[in-house]
Amino acid sequence: MKGKVLLVGAEDEENLAIRYLGAQLQENGHTVRIVPCSNRNEFSGVLKELRSFHPDMVAVSMAFQSLAPMFLELIHKIKETNPHVHVTVGGHFPTFEFEKILDYKTVDSVIRFEGEAPISSLIDVLVNNENLSSVPNLVYKSEKDVVKENHLITEFPDLNRLKFPLRNNKPHTRLGERFATLVTSRGCFHSRCIYCCIGAFHKQKTGLPYALRSPENVALEMGKLYHDQKVRLFQFHDDNFLLPTKEASYARLNTLKRSLIKEGIELEDIALLIKTRPDGVDEDILALLEEMGTVGVFLGVENASETGLKALVRSSSVEEINSSIELLENFDMGVTFNLLMFHPRATLKEINENIYCMNKNKNLAFDFGRAEIVAGSPLENLVKRKRLLEGKWPHWDYRIQDDAVEKLFRLNSLTFYRENSLYPELSHKLIALSYRSHLLQHFYPGKKSGNLKDETERLISKVNTFTLESLIQIYSFVGESEIKENLNRLSNEMDVFYGNYAERASKLGEKMGRFQVVEKKFQEKGVGDYFQNSTTLGRIFRI
Ligand code: SF4
């Protein structure tokens, strides 16, 4: 007998986690519906689907720790609506926190680690009234309220044999282009960063801590998206798009490039966004990535001091970071990065070195913050061991050992990251604008796209200059005791500045959108240059 499964997950873009599960379930003959839920306003959509679809099982993807309370609330409502439906949850967070999650009586089971094989087995067992004990990776409570942990799968699935994730009929649009996300691998060859749970997530696996899809298999999926859905922008969600050695990366990229051409993809007609560690790139690799249409690189800098990199167990060096940024500046790619300059052992010297890095790279879009506690990460164990843990599950907080850095972090939380601060959203907007300005250069090279790129760089530099000045002011407050007035003044200045620049960033995004719409039409008629060089048309379309 086959079953009906309702898959629920946050979907700001297609959620590959649930979409891989959906594809596997369909392959095994089950009926699947996917319903997005990224916030409480979407509860009604889930409940409506629950009433009309009558699923045998609801599977909730609880990948993000911050969203766990919201999903537990949703599950409560699901059970109020249909007390008999089996509710299972999965994802990184429940994989490690299954005991606490199973304390919620509304959750019937938790699927730990990767879910394709377990979810298919679970629905089979449910519709055929069999015993849950045969379902791999499953945890649940017995009738006597004892947590039962089933056997674990110790190998990665063969990624080349997995069905491609289910897609919507119409792709999302991002940066003004038809867009899809993909993964080319699972796990991570490094698997050691202190703030990351990926090492623990794949710890039970025998063999390497990561698995790869073949380049041919990746190209096949991209070809389908390109031809059937006219997708042009592909974002790779692999934490490391590149491999442990440069030789291996180069060979893999070369095969991917050849395979894309074989699939009938015009390389100049696609754009890629990737993430990589700084030690992963060299000139040949970047040249190949550029040829394949890479317009954005999120560089895993994470900390710009040797002691910080060591404390975060990044296994990369400041020299590698600097040389990769220098190298990347010779290529037409938007380079962005994040600095986790606050962590339990951070010192003021490290903070200085990170500020120095920001100042040196003011032309790039970046973000900064604290290494947060993710369930299953080594950081979680460290702060517990050092008795630095504060706050409440699942929103853990912790103290930084150095009092001055701790104070600096709290002052940052009261300014840059206070509730309703416009800075976090603006920094993400700038990252998107950086990628988009390079995408425009790639798809629509010419005078106007060049001007838009220059405008983006100026905007990013202005915001970063103000951010650095503010950060230095906050730094100067650390040694003072009477800071309330200064802090309020600075917060007000930030509101005005970031409010103003958030609006400018939105307007620039809109301008890029208008440019793309018009330039596409001119390109179709073979006269793209005419629009790029026309002052009159520029005035008409406000570009
Ligand atoms: S942060 Fe990135 S490099 Fe570090 S372990 Fe996680 S996935 Fe790997």
Residues whose N, C-alpha, C, O or C-beta is under 5 A from the ligand:
A	BS01	SF4	C188 H190 S191 R192 C193 C196 I198 D239
